[in-house]
Amino acid sequence: MTLATGALLLAPGAEAQNAQRYMEPPAALKAVVDQPRPPQVQLGPDRRTMALIDTPALPSIDEVAAPEARLAGLRINPRAFASSRFSFGTGLAFMTVDAPTPRRVTDLPSPARIADTSFSPDGKHLAFTRNTGEAVELWVAEVATAKARRLSSAPLNAVMGRGFNWLGNDALLVTLRVPGVSEPQPPRAPAGPNVQDATTTGRGQQAIRTFQDLLRTPYDEARFDYFATAQIARIGLDGQTTLIGKPLVMRGVSASPDGQWLLVNAITKPYSYLVPVSMFGRRAEVWNLRGELIHTVANLPVREGLPPSFDAVPEGPRDITWRADVPATLSWAQALDGGDPFKPAEQRDALYQQAYPFKDAPQELARVKTRIGGVTWGDGQTALLTELWYRTRDVVLWEIAPDAPGKAPVQHFSFKTEDRYANPGSPVMTLNRFGRSVLLFAPGAQRAIYLDGEGASAQGDRPFVDRYDIAAKKATRLWRAQGEVYENSIAVLDERGQRLLTRRETQTEPPNFFVRDLSKPERSQLTALTQFAHPLPQFKGVSKELIRYKRKDGIELTANLMLPPGYDAKRDGPLPFILWAYPQEFKTAQAAAQTRGSPYEFNRISASGPAAFLAMGYGVLDDPAMPIIGEGGKEPNDTYVQQLVASAEAAVDEIVRRGVADRNRIAVGGHSYGAFMTANLLAHTRLFKAGIARSGAYNRTLTPFGFQGEERTFWKAPETYAAMSAFNNADKIKDALLLIHGENDSNSGTFPIQSERLYQAVRGLGGTTRLVMLPNEDHGYRARESILHMLWETNNWLERYVKAAK
């Protein structure tokens, strides 16, 4: 036995494996993982009160590895009857914009484990859930006294959402766990094979995306029913609980603005083994508060596929919601072309509404040539309808009059989704008497609203607030960020648009909240509300510059150049470098060349990006533009590899020209689609000594019905799919490739097998590669141990193949 074991260990070609334990990176990288985090801030409906929820440290692997049920595309904590999550608030405080001294909430349980929060419509209370790990509890905190109490001993069912919403100011509408029901037990032996059947005729071509965690057996169906069955109830602030109707398997429930009626989305059978619960059949019904059926809005079948286009939508009513500005009126969009964008049609979508008591036929509010993207309600005179068409990237904003259905829509804005410079901004919202979000109208005889936006420009983002006169179709600029500061508007605090809540930062000062009073002189407009300290003062000396350069076809590109504290190119010479990117598709070269971001944003150093490695002596080129352009009738991805290589060459040439980068010591990396980019750049260039590819997809035949911005199926564009697949070019990968992937990745398309197969291919072809599978991790990594180990692996890889490269 001993002799045989020795022979095995010393066998030619055998590979020694690292010890199966979590490792920690150097202290400088570990400090990035454990940096303090500012609280989350939530503004109340009075636009004065702010709730501050303390942000916890990263969860441990013990918590991330807790049991999880994966059913119908959901990941469920089976003990708590909640969606799996691992980060919870550790404390709570209130303050106002007029008295910015936080008042800590007392009587919180220990540990607090705050999950979801919501202000009452009058702003006097904050409801929140506490996820104990075994149950989801409903609590409420009184703003005036800063005291908290548990409302009910009945645990919530938060599998399909947060499990509660306000029902007026004095009660909450909740979904409860059903007591006395046992979880189904797995069968001792299968009753027969699991069969899926596609013999139905007349179905036509349908794109079926690659989803994970789907139902597979009748036992899965029974477990899904067990977790998704909930009891609707009303819980008053006095704790009194009233059950509404009978338990049912449902997608969600929402109350009408007047609180008298419930829109219930019940999930219907048969269930699908091809798509997640969001595509299951459902029955949309209106109930009264006694749980009695008042009206059936729609019976929608399961949809296991749509025509192969991002502009395809299901038939029948979709996005059924309550109109926010009236007591009880339903609204929805509906396709006029059967949902098929390839079918000729002058108008493809219509918007409908139907008011209580739902006896009259639905009213048509508007028709559009392409697709309805959403409605922003204001009042009976004014609402804004967004029209979208992915194929051309067109956006049109229409004004409609909900109380005058016969009135023709009025067009206000038309632009491309990818044209950041032309974006007019988003409407500023406020809460109405129902506690619902509606347009904030400016006072005065002329009807006007407010718009806030990123203010993208060639000099970077300069956020703004405009007053927009609806009748004149004219915007008047009230404020725009100026100077070497990045400041954006969080809320307009008064109807006149003179007081703004803003978040302000510089490269060296972290984001903090301010009140800006535009009625005062510029020098005295700002009042500080928070004083969050720099979480990593050792990085204060980091140099960041928004640089511009061109690739060989003339396309202008931008990137964030970051250099370590104290570095001087003339004195210290070129650095080893990390290029970290994420490609994007565009339909025009003009849009692709636009500047993104701001040079004055805070130098955020996170464990998920490349900037942490400034502490290890590397230079960083963060977010260099990697545009993939297909103008006119051309498809961007038909020249994906050529354009990707051209962008990478331009980026490398620029940092070498500046004298900050050593051409022979550069790495490339990215996450998800950035990992896909990384593998392709190693396959098609020798620009980089190493690549770090995290949670990517490398074989496009495993995503045959489209991916990222690619609408065509594999069978429509096999050459493009083949050319873009790094797996097909694994024999060309000659530089060191580190592959990292979460073992439980639930992201559509980035199955863990993508990394496993690429590793096997590169290894089998004699390449240099390493595969790190992180147990219990999803598409984004969550456990502190996993993130520390990811940095340890990355640092070792860079030290060995980049910093030490000849």
C-alpha positions in Angstrom: 0.0 0.0 0.0 2.8 2.4 0.9 4.7 1.6 -2.2 1.7 2.1 -4.4 0.9 5.4 -2.8 4.5 6.6 -3.4 4.3 5.6 -7.0 1.1 7.5 -7.4 2.6 10.7 -5.9 5.7 10.5 -8.0 4.1 9.4 -11.2 5.3 11.3 -14.3 2.9 14.1 -15.3 1.1 14.2 -11.9 0.2 17.7 -10.8 0.5 18.8 -7.2 -2.6 20.6 -6.0 -2.6 23.5 -3.5 -3.9 22.8 -0.1 -7.7 23.0 -0.1 -8.0 26.0 2.3 -8.7 29.7 2.0 -5.6 31.9 1.8 -5.2 35.6 2.6 -3.4 38.2 0.5 -0.8 40.7 1.7 -2.0 43.2 4.4 -2.4 46.0 1.9 -5.0 44.1 -0.1 -6.6 42.7 3.1 -7.2 46.2 4.2 -9.2 46.9 1.1 -11.6 44.0 1.9 -12.1 45.1 5.5 -12.4 48.8 4.9 -15.3 50.6 6.8 -18.4 51.2 4.7 -20.7 54.2 5.0 -24.3 53.7 5.9 -27.1 53.4 3.3 -29.3 56.5 3.2 -33.0 56.5 2.5 -34.9 59.8 2.1 -38.4 59.9 3.6 -41.6 61.0 1.8 -41.5 64.5 3.5 -38.1 65.0 1.7 -36.7 66.1 5.1 -36.2 62.9 7.1 -33.4 60.5 6.3 -32.9 57.0 7.5 -29.3 55.8 7.9 -28.8 52.0 7.9 -25.5 50.8 9.1 -23.6 48.7 6.5 -22.2 45.5 7.8 -18.8 43.9 7.2 -18.7 41.1 4.6 -20.5 37.9 5.5 -18.5 34.8 6.4 -18.3 31.7 4.4 -20.3 30.0 7.1 -23.3 32.2 6.3 -22.8 32.1 2.5 -22.7 28.3 2.7 -26.0 28.0 4.5 -28.6 25.6 3.0 -30.3 27.0 -0.1 -33.2 25.8 -2.2 -32.8 26.5 -5.9 -36.2 26.3 -7.6 -37.7 27.9 -10.7 -34.9 30.4 -11.1 -35.1 31.4 -7.4 -32.5 30.9 -4.6 -34.3 30.5 -1.4 -33.3 30.4 2.3 -35.4 27.4 3.2 -35.4 28.1 6.9 -36.3 31.8 6.7 -38.7 31.6 3.7 -36.8 34.4 2.0 -34.7 35.1 -1.0 -31.1 34.1 -0.2 -29.1 37.1 0.9 -26.2 37.5 3.2 -25.8 41.2 4.0 -28.0 42.9 6.6 -28.0 46.3 8.2 -26.5 46.3 11.7 -28.1 49.5 13.0 -30.5 52.4 12.3 -30.6 56.1 12.8 -32.8 59.1 11.8 -31.8 62.6 11.0 -33.4 65.5 9.1 -31.9 67.9 6.5 -32.6 70.7 9.0 -31.0 69.0 12.0 -28.3 66.7 10.7 -27.4 65.0 14.0 -28.2 61.3 13.8 -30.6 59.9 16.4 -29.9 56.3 17.0 -32.9 53.9 17.0 -33.2 52.2 20.4 -34.8 48.8 21.2 -33.3 47.2 18.1 -32.8 43.4 18.6 -29.3 42.0 18.7 -28.1 41.3 16.1 -30.3 43.7 14.1 -30.0 42.0 10.7 -32.1 44.6 8.9 -33.2 43.4 5.5 -35.7 45.8 3.8 -37.0 49.2 4.8 -39.9 51.4 3.8 -41.2 54.7 5.1 -45.0 55.1 5.7 -46.6 57.5 3.3 -46.8 60.2 6.0 -43.1 59.6 6.9 -43.9 59.1 10.6 -42.8 55.4 10.7 -40.2 53.2 9.0 -41.2 49.6 8.6 -38.4 47.1 8.2 -37.8 43.3 8.2 -35.4 41.4 10.3 -34.0 38.2 8.8 -32.9 36.1 11.8 -31.8 33.3 9.5 -34.7 31.2 10.8 -37.6 33.7 10.0 -38.4 37.1 8.6 -39.8 39.4 11.3 -41.8 42.6 10.7 -40.7 45.6 12.8 -41.5 49.3 12.8 -39.6 52.3 14.1 -41.2 55.6 15.0 -39.3 58.5 13.6 -40.3 61.0 16.3 -39.1 58.9 19.2 -36.5 56.8 17.4 -37.9 53.6 19.0 -38.5 50.3 17.4 -40.8 47.4 18.1 -41.8 44.1 16.5 -45.3 44.3 15.1 -46.3 40.7 14.9 -45.1 37.3 16.0 -46.2 35.8 12.6 -43.2 35.3 10.3 -43.4 36.7 6.8 -43.0 34.8 3.5 -40.4 36.9 1.6 -39.6 34.3 -1.1 -41.0 36.4 -4.0 -40.2 39.9 -2.6 -39.7 41.8 0.6 -43.0 40.5 2.1 -44.6 43.8 3.1 -45.9 47.1 1.8 -47.7 50.0 3.4 -51.5 50.0 3.3 -52.1 53.6 4.1 -50.3 55.2 7.2 -51.7 52.8 9.9 -51.3 49.3 8.5 -49.1 47.1 6.3 -50.1 44.6 3.6 -48.0 41.4 4.2 -47.5 37.9 2.9 -47.2 35.4 5.8 -45.8 31.9 6.0 -48.6 29.3 6.2 -48.3 27.4 9.5 -48.7 23.7 10.0 -47.4 22.7 6.5 -44.5 20.3 6.2 -41.9 20.4 3.6 -42.3 17.6 0.9 -39.9 14.8 1.3 -37.9 13.4 -1.7 -39.2 10.1 -3.1 -37.2 7.0 -2.2 -37.1 6.0 -5.8 -38.2 7.8 -9.0 -41.6 6.9 -10.3 -40.3 7.2 -13.9 -38.2 9.2 -16.3 -38.4 13.0 -16.4 -39.7 13.9 -19.8 -40.0 17.2 -21.7 -42.1 17.3 -24.9 -41.9 19.7 -27.8 -44.2 17.9 -30.3 -46.8 20.8 -30.3 -47.2 22.1 -33.9 -47.5 25.7 -34.9 -45.2 27.0 -32.3 -42.7 28.7 -34.7 -39.2 29.8 -33.7 -38.7 30.9 -30.1 -35.5 32.1 -28.4 -34.9 30.1 -25.2 -32.3 31.7 -23.1 -30.0 29.7 -20.9 -31.4 29.8 -17.4 -30.3 28.1 -14.2 -31.9 26.7 -11.1 -35.0 25.5 -13.0 -37.5 23.0 -11.9 -36.6 19.4 -13.1 -38.9 16.9 -11.4 -42.4 16.6 -9.8 -40.6 16.7 -6.4 -39.1 20.2 -7.4 -42.6 21.3 -8.2 -43.9 20.2 -4.8 -41.1 22.1 -3.0 -41.7 25.2 -5.1 -45.4 25.1 -4.1 -44.3 24.7 -0.4 -42.0 27.8 -0.4 -44.1 30.0 -2.7 -47.4 29.5 -1.0 -48.3 32.5 1.2 -51.1 34.0 3.1 -52.0 37.7 2.5 -52.8 39.6 5.6 -53.3 43.2 7.0 -51.2 44.1 10.1 -52.1 47.3 11.8 -49.6 49.4 13.8 -51.4 48.1 16.9 -50.2 44.6 15.8 -53.7 43.4 15.0 -53.6 40.9 12.1 -56.4 40.2 9.7 -56.1 37.4 7.2 -57.2 38.1 3.6 -58.4 35.3 1.5 -56.9 31.8 1.4 -53.2 30.9 1.0 -52.1 30.6 -2.6 -49.0 30.3 -4.8 -48.4 33.8 -6.0 -45.9 36.1 -7.6 -46.9 39.2 -5.6 -49.7 41.4 -4.3 -50.1 45.2 -4.4 -52.8 47.5 -3.0 -54.6 50.2 -5.0 -53.5 53.7 -4.1 -56.7 54.2 -2.0 -55.9 50.9 -0.1 -59.3 49.4 -0.9 -58.4 46.8 -3.5 -55.6 44.3 -4.1 -54.0 43.2 -7.4 -53.0 39.6 -6.8 -50.8 37.7 -9.2 -51.5 34.0 -8.7 -49.1 31.5 -10.3 -50.9 28.9 -12.4 -50.0 25.4 -13.6 -48.6 23.7 -15.6 -45.1 24.8 -14.4 -42.2 25.0 -16.9 -38.9 23.2 -16.8 -37.4 25.5 -19.4 -37.9 29.0 -17.9 -37.9 30.7 -14.4 -40.9 31.7 -12.4 -41.0 35.1 -14.0 -42.3 33.4 -17.1 -44.7 31.0 -15.5 -48.4 31.3 -16.2 -50.3 33.6 -13.9 -53.7 35.0 -13.2 -54.0 38.7 -12.4 -57.0 39.3 -10.2 -58.5 42.2 -8.1 -59.7 41.3 -4.6 -61.3 43.3 -1.9 -59.9 43.4 1.6 -62.0 40.4 2.6 -60.2 38.3 -0.1 -63.2 38.1 -2.4 -62.6 38.1 -6.1 -63.9 41.3 -7.7 -62.4 41.1 -11.2 -60.1 38.9 -13.3 -57.7 41.1 -15.3 -55.9 38.5 -17.3 -55.1 34.8 -17.5 -51.6 34.6 -18.9 -50.1 31.3 -20.1 -46.6 30.2 -19.4 -44.2 31.6 -22.0 -41.3 29.3 -22.8 -39.9 31.5 -25.5 -40.3 34.6 -27.7 -39.4 35.4 -31.2 -35.6 35.8 -31.4 -35.3 39.5 -30.8 -34.9 41.8 -27.8 -37.9 43.7 -29.1 -40.1 40.7 -28.8 -42.7 40.7 -26.0 -45.4 38.2 -24.8 -49.0 38.4 -26.1 -51.7 39.8 -23.8 -51.5 42.4 -21.0 -48.1 43.0 -19.6 -46.7 45.2 -16.8 -50.1 45.3 -15.1 -49.9 48.0 -12.4 -52.1 50.5 -10.5 -52.1 54.0 -11.9 -50.3 56.0 -9.2 -52.3 59.2 -9.2 -55.9 58.0 -8.8 -57.7 55.8 -6.2 -58.1 52.5 -8.1 -57.3 52.3 -11.8 -55.3 49.6 -13.5 -53.0 50.1 -16.4 -51.0 47.9 -18.7 -49.3 47.7 -22.1 -50.3 45.2 -24.8 -48.8 44.2 -28.1 -50.7 44.9 -31.3 -48.4 42.8 -33.4 -48.6 39.6 -31.4 -45.4 40.5 -29.7 -43.4 39.6 -32.9 -41.1 42.5 -34.1 -40.6 40.7 -37.4 -44.3 41.0 -38.2 -45.2 44.1 -40.3 -47.2 46.6 -38.3 -47.7 50.4 -38.3 -48.1 50.4 -34.5 -46.9 47.7 -32.2 -48.0 48.6 -28.7 -50.9 50.2 -26.9 -51.4 51.5 -23.4 -54.7 50.7 -21.6 -56.4 51.6 -18.4 -59.5 50.3 -16.5 -61.0 51.9 -13.5 -62.9 50.4 -10.5 -65.5 48.8 -10.6 -64.0 47.3 -13.8 -67.4 47.0 -15.5 -66.6 49.2 -18.5 -64.3 48.0 -21.2 -60.6 49.1 -20.9 -59.8 52.5 -22.3 -57.0 52.9 -24.8 -54.7 55.8 -23.8 -52.1 55.7 -26.5 -50.5 53.7 -29.4 -46.9 53.7 -30.4 -44.9 52.6 -33.4 -42.6 50.3 -31.4 -42.7 49.2 -27.7 -43.9 50.9 -24.5 -41.1 50.9 -22.0 -43.0 52.4 -19.1 -45.2 55.2 -17.8 -44.4 57.9 -15.3 -47.7 59.1 -13.8 -48.3 62.7 -12.8 -52.0 63.5 -12.7 -55.1 63.3 -14.9 -53.7 66.0 -17.2 -50.1 64.8 -17.6 -48.2 61.5 -17.6 -45.1 60.6 -19.5 -44.9 57.5 -21.7 -41.5 56.0 -22.8 -41.3 54.3 -26.2 -38.3 52.0 -26.9 -36.9 50.0 -29.8 -33.7 48.1 -29.1 -32.8 47.3 -32.7 -32.2 51.0 -33.4 -31.6 52.1 -29.8 -34.4 54.7 -30.2 -36.1 56.3 -27.2 -39.1 58.6 -27.5 -40.8 60.4 -24.6 -44.5 61.2 -25.0 -46.9 63.3 -23.0 -50.3 61.8 -22.5 -53.4 62.9 -20.7 -54.8 59.9 -18.7 -58.2 61.6 -18.1 -58.6 62.5 -21.7 -58.0 59.2 -23.6 -58.9 60.7 -27.0 -56.2 63.4 -26.8 -53.3 62.7 -29.1 -49.9 62.1 -27.4 -47.4 64.9 -27.7 -43.7 64.1 -28.3 -41.1 65.8 -26.1 -37.8 64.0 -26.5 -36.3 61.6 -29.0 -32.7 60.3 -28.6 -30.7 57.1 -28.7 -30.1 55.0 -25.6 -26.4 54.9 -26.3 -26.2 58.7 -26.9 -25.4 59.9 -23.4 -24.8 63.5 -24.5 -28.4 63.8 -25.8 -30.1 62.4 -22.8 -32.4 65.1 -21.4 -32.5 63.5 -17.9 -35.2 61.8 -15.8 -38.3 63.3 -14.3 -38.0 64.3 -10.7 -40.6 62.4 -8.5 -42.5 63.1 -5.3 -45.0 61.3 -3.2 -48.7 62.2 -3.6 -51.5 61.9 -1.1 -51.6 58.1 -1.6 -48.0 57.8 -0.8 -47.2 56.9 -4.5 -44.4 58.2 -6.6 -45.6 60.8 -9.2 -44.2 63.7 -11.2 -43.1 66.7 -9.1 -44.9 69.7 -10.7 -43.4 73.2 -10.3 -45.8 75.9 -8.9 -47.2 78.6 -11.2 -49.6 79.0 -14.1 -47.3 77.3 -16.6 -47.2 73.6 -16.2 -43.6 72.5 -15.6 -41.7 69.5 -14.2 -38.1 69.0 -13.2 -35.5 66.8 -14.9 -32.2 65.6 -13.4 -29.5 63.9 -15.3 -25.9 62.8 -15.5 -25.0 65.7 -17.8 -22.6 63.7 -19.9 -20.2 65.8 -22.0 -16.8 65.6 -23.6 -15.3 66.9 -20.3 -17.0 64.1 -18.3 -20.3 63.9 -16.4 -21.6 67.2 -15.0 -25.0 66.4 -13.3 -27.8 68.9 -13.6 -31.3 69.9 -12.6 -33.6 71.6 -15.1 -37.0 73.1 -14.9 -38.9 71.9 -18.0 -41.9 73.9 -19.3 -44.2 71.3 -20.8 -46.3 73.6 -23.0 -43.2 75.4 -24.4 -41.1 72.3 -24.5 -38.3 74.4 -23.1 -35.8 73.5 -20.4 -34.3 76.1 -18.0 -31.1 75.1 -16.2 -31.4 75.6 -12.5 -28.1 74.0 -11.5 -25.1 72.1 -12.9 -22.1 70.7 -11.1 -19.0 72.9 -11.6 -15.3 72.8 -10.7 -13.1 69.9 -9.8 -15.9 68.2 -7.9 -18.4 65.5 -8.8 -21.8 66.4 -7.3 -25.1 64.9 -8.3 -28.7 65.6 -7.2 -30.4 63.0 -5.0 -33.7 64.8 -4.6 -35.4 68.2 -5.2 -36.5 69.2 -1.7 -39.1 71.8 -2.6 -41.7 72.5 -5.3 -39.8 75.6 -6.4 -36.7 73.6 -7.2 -34.5 75.8 -5.1 -33.3 73.3 -2.4 -31.5 70.2 -3.5 -30.2 67.2 -1.6 -26.9 66.4 -3.3 -24.1 63.9 -2.9 -20.7 65.5 -3.4 -17.2 64.1 -3.8 -13.7 64.7 -5.1 -10.9 62.3 -6.1 -9.6 62.4 -2.5 -12.8 63.1 -0.5 -15.5 60.4 -0.2 -19.1 61.1 -1.1 -21.1 63.0 1.5 -24.6 64.5 1.6 -25.3 68.2 1.4 -28.3 70.6 1.1 -27.7 73.1 -1.7 -29.9 76.2 -1.5 -30.0 77.8 -5.0 -31.6 80.9 -3.7 -28.4 81.9 -1.9 -25.1 83.2 -3.3 -22.9 80.4 -4.7 -20.4 80.6 -1.9 -23.0 80.0 0.8 -25.3 77.5 -0.9 -23.9 74.3 0.7 -24.8 72.9 4.1 -23.1 69.6 5.0 -25.3 66.8 6.4 -22.8 64.0 6.8 -19.0 63.7 7.4 -18.1 60.2 6.2 -14.3 59.7 6.5 -12.0 58.3 3.8 -12.2 54.6 4.3 -8.6 54.0 3.1 -6.5 57.1 3.8 -3.4 55.2 2.6 -4.8 55.6 -0.9 -5.3 59.4 -0.7 -2.2 60.0 -2.8 -3.4 57.9 -5.8 -3.3 59.8 -9.1 -6.3 59.5 -11.4 -6.6 61.1 -14.8 -9.3 60.7 -17.5 -7.2 60.1 -20.6 -8.2 60.3 -24.3 -6.6 58.5 -27.2 -7.6 57.0 -30.6 -7.6 53.5 -32.1 -6.3 53.0 -35.6 -9.7 53.4 -37.3 -10.0 56.9 -35.8 -12.5 56.1 -33.0 -11.8 58.2 -29.9 -11.5 56.3 -26.7 -11.2 57.2 -23.0 -9.9 55.5 -19.9 -9.2 56.1 -16.2 -5.4 56.1 -15.7 -4.5 55.4 -12.0 -1.0 55.5 -10.6 0.2 54.6 -7.1 0.7 57.2 -4.4 4.1 58.9 -4.7 4.9 57.5 -8.1 6.9 59.7 -10.5 7.4 58.3 -14.0 10.7 60.1 -14.7 12.1 59.0 -11.4 10.6 55.5 -11.0 10.3 54.4 -14.6 7.6 52.3 -16.3 5.3 50.2 -14.0 3.8 46.8 -14.4 0.2 47.4 -15.4 -3.3 46.0 -15.2 -5.9 46.8 -17.8 -9.4 46.1 -16.6 -12.4 46.5 -19.0 -15.9 45.5 -20.1 -16.8 45.8 -23.8 -20.0 47.5 -25.0 -21.9 47.4 -28.3 -22.8 50.5 -30.2 -24.7 51.3 -33.4 -22.8 54.5 -34.1 -19.1 55.5 -33.8 -20.2 58.9 -32.5 -21.9 57.3 -29.4 -18.9 55.0 -28.9 -16.5 57.9 -28.7 -18.4 59.7 -26.0 -16.7 60.3 -22.6 -18.0 58.2 -19.7 -17.8 59.1 -16.1 -16.1 62.0 -14.4 -12.4 62.6 -13.7 -13.5 64.1 -10.3 -15.3 61.1 -8.8 -13.9 59.7 -5.6 -11.0 57.2 -6.1 -13.0 54.2 -4.9 -10.8 51.3 -4.0 -12.8 48.0 -3.9 -11.9 44.4 -3.8 -13.9 43.7 -7.0 -11.9 46.1 -9.2 -8.3 46.5 -10.1 -7.5 49.6 -8.1 -6.6 47.6 -5.0 -3.4 46.5 -6.8 -2.1 50.1 -6.8 -1.0 49.2 -3.3 1.2 46.4 -4.8 3.1 48.7 -7.1 1.0 48.3 -10.3 -0.4 51.0 -12.5 -4.0 50.6 -13.5 -6.0 51.4 -16.6 -9.5 51.2 -15.4 -12.6 51.0 -17.7 -10.8 51.7 -21.0 -13.4 52.0 -23.7 -13.8 48.7 -25.7 -16.5 49.7 -28.1 -17.9 47.2 -30.6 -19.6 49.2 -33.3 -22.0 48.1 -36.1 -23.3 51.2 -37.9 -26.3 51.1 -40.2 -27.3 47.6 -41.1 -24.1 46.1 -39.8 -24.0 43.9 -36.7 -21.4 45.0 -34.1 -20.3 41.4 -33.3 -19.4 40.5 -36.9 -16.1 42.3 -36.3 -15.9 41.8 -32.6 -12.4 40.4 -32.5 -10.9 43.0 -34.8 -12.4 45.9 -32.9 -11.5 44.4 -29.5 -7.9 43.9 -30.6 -7.7 47.5 -32.0 -9.0 49.0 -28.8 -6.6 47.0 -26.7 -3.7 47.9 -28.9 -4.6 51.6 -28.7 -4.8 51.4 -24.9 -1.5 49.7 -24.5 0.2 52.1 -26.9 -1.1 55.1 -25.0 0.1 54.1 -21.6 3.5 53.0 -23.0 3.8 56.4 -24.9 3.1 58.2 -21.6 6.1 56.4 -20.1 4.1 54.9 -17.2 3.8 51.3 -18.4 6.3 48.6 -19.3 5.1 47.1 -22.5 6.4 43.7 -21.5 4.7 43.6 -18.1 1.0 44.2 -18.7 -2.0 42.1 -17.6 -5.6 42.2 -18.7 -8.6 41.3 -16.7 -12.4 41.5 -16.3 -15.5 40.1 -14.8 -18.3 38.4 -16.7 -18.3 39.9 -20.2 -15.0 41.4 -19.2 -13.7 37.9 -18.6 -15.0 36.9 -22.0 -13.0 39.8 -23.4 -9.9 38.8 -21.5 -9.8 35.2 -22.9 -10.3 36.6 -26.4 -7.5 39.1 -26.1 -5.1 36.4 -24.9 -6.2 34.2 -27.9 -5.8 36.9 -30.5 -2.9 39.0 -29.3 0.4 38.8 -27.4 -0.1 42.2 -25.8 -0.4 40.8 -22.3 1.7 38.6 -20.1 -1.3 37.4 -18.2 -5.1 37.4 -17.9 -7.5 37.3 -15.0 -10.9 36.1 -16.1 -13.6 36.0 -13.5 -17.0 34.3 -14.0 -17.0 34.5 -17.8 -18.5 32.6 -20.7 -16.1 31.4 -23.4 -18.1 29.0 -25.6 -20.9 30.8 -27.4 -22.6 27.6 -28.6 -23.6 27.2 -24.9 -25.6 30.4 -25.2 -27.2 29.7 -28.7 -30.2 32.0 -28.4 -28.3 35.2 -27.9 -26.0 36.8 -25.3 -25.1 40.3 -24.1 -26.2 42.6 -27.0 -26.3 39.9 -29.6 -29.9 39.2 -30.8 -29.2 36.6 -33.4 -29.3 33.0 -32.7 -26.3 30.6 -33.3 -28.1 29.3 -36.4 -28.5 32.8 -37.8 -24.8 33.8 -37.3 -22.7 30.6 -36.8 -19.5 32.3 -38.0 -19.9 35.1 -35.5 -20.5 32.7 -32.7 -17.5 30.7 -33.6 -15.2 33.6 -34.1 -16.2 35.1 -30.7 -15.7 31.9 -28.8 -12.4 31.9 -26.9 -12.8 28.2 -26.4 -12.5 27.7 -30.2 -9.2 29.5 -30.1 -7.8 27.9 -27.0 -4.8 26.7 -28.9 -3.8 30.3 -29.5 -3.7 31.2 -25.8 0.0 31.4 -25.1 0.1 33.6 -22.1 -0.9 32.8 -18.5 -4.7 32.7 -17.9 -6.1 32.6 -14.4 -9.8 31.5 -14.4 -11.9 32.2 -11.3 -15.6 31.2 -11.0 -18.3 30.9 -8.4 -19.4 27.3 -8.2 -23.0 28.3 -7.8 -23.1 31.0 -10.5 -26.8 31.7 -11.3 -26.2 34.3 -14.0 -27.8 33.3 -17.3 -25.1 32.1 -19.7 -22.1 32.1 -17.4 -22.4 28.5 -16.2 -19.4 27.3 -14.1 -18.8 24.7 -16.9 -17.7 27.6 -19.1 -14.5 28.1 -17.0 -14.1 24.4 -16.4 -14.1 23.5 -20.2 -11.8 26.4 -21.1 -9.3 25.4 -18.4 -9.3 21.8 -19.7 -8.8 23.0 -23.3 -5.9 25.3 -22.5 -4.3 22.8 -20.2 -4.7 20.0 -22.7 -3.1 22.1 -25.4 0.0 22.8 -23.2 -1.0 26.4 -22.1 -0.4 28.0 -18.8 -3.6 28.2 -16.8 -5.1 27.8 -13.4 -8.8 27.2 -12.4 -10.1 28.5 -9.1 -13.7 27.5 -8.2 -15.1 29.3 -5.2 -17.5 27.1 -3.2 -21.0 28.5 -2.6 -20.4 31.6 -4.6 -22.7 33.2 -7.1 -21.9 35.4 -10.1 -20.6 38.1 -7.7 -18.6 36.8 -4.8 -19.9 37.5 -1.3 -18.0 35.7 1.5 -15.1 37.5 3.1 -13.0 34.3 2.8 -13.8 34.0 -0.9 -12.8 37.6 -1.7 -9.6 37.4 0.3 -8.7 34.2 -1.6 -9.6 35.7 -4.9 -7.1 38.6 -4.2 -4.5 36.1 -3.0 -4.8 34.1 -6.3 -4.7 37.3 -8.4 -1.8 38.8 -6.6 0.3 35.6 -6.9 -0.6 35.3 -10.6 0.4 38.9 -11.3 3.6 38.7 -9.3 4.7 35.5 -11.1 3.7 36.3 -14.7 3.6 40.1 -14.9 5.9 41.8 -12.3 8.6 39.1 -12.7 8.3 38.9 -16.5 11.4 39.4 -18.5 
